[in-house]
Amino acid sequence: MKKQLLLTVLFSMAMFFGFAQKYAYINSEYILSQIPEYKEAQAELDRVAVQWQKEIESKFASIDSMYKRYQVESITLPEQIKRSREEAIIAQEKAAKDLQKKRFGQSGDLFKKREELVKPIQDRVINAVNDYAKERGYAFVFDTAGDLTIIYADPKWDINDAVLQKMGISANKNLND
C-alpha cells in the first residue's frame, strides 16, 4: 500500500512538473536577417553564385557555337574529322556539366562556401538561444521559420529580440532589409 501511495505521489509530482515546463519560440530567419555579418555573407554567396553561373553559361554558349559550326561544316567534312569534332563537342559538354555539378552540386563549391560563411553565424545564434534558454529555464525552444507548423504562438514567448540582445545586436524591426 505504501509503495502504491508513493508511486501515485511521485507520478503526480512528475505530471505537475511536466506541465510547469516553459516553452518559447524563435524565428531563425528573423534573427539571421538582423545580423549584419549574415547579410554580408548572403551578398557574398549571391555574388559568387552569379559569377559561377556566368562562367557555366559561357561554356554552354561556346559549346552551342561549336555545335552550330559543326552542323554547317559537317556536310563537307571527311568522316574522321566529323567524329573528332563530335567527340570534342561531347567532351566540352561533359566538362561543362561536371563544372556545373562541382559548383552547384549537393556538396559542391557553393555548399562549401555557404558552410564557410554562414555556419559560424548560425552556430552563434544556436549558442545564444541555448544560453538564453538555460538562463530562463525553458524546456523547449521552437523555431517557427522551418517546417514546424505552429498554428498559434503567444507573443510573450517570442524570444527573438532577447537572443539578438544576447548576441549584442539590436533588432531592426524592418524585415524588408
Secondary structure by P-SEA (a helix, b strand, c coil): caaaaaaaaaaaaaaaaaaabbbbbbcaaaaaaacaaaaaaaaaaaaaaaaaaaaaaaaaaaaaaaaaaaaaacccccaaaaaaaaaaaaaaaaaaaaaaaaacccccaaaaaaaaccaaaaaaaaaaaaaaaaaacccbbbbcccccccccccccccaaaaaaaaacccccccccc
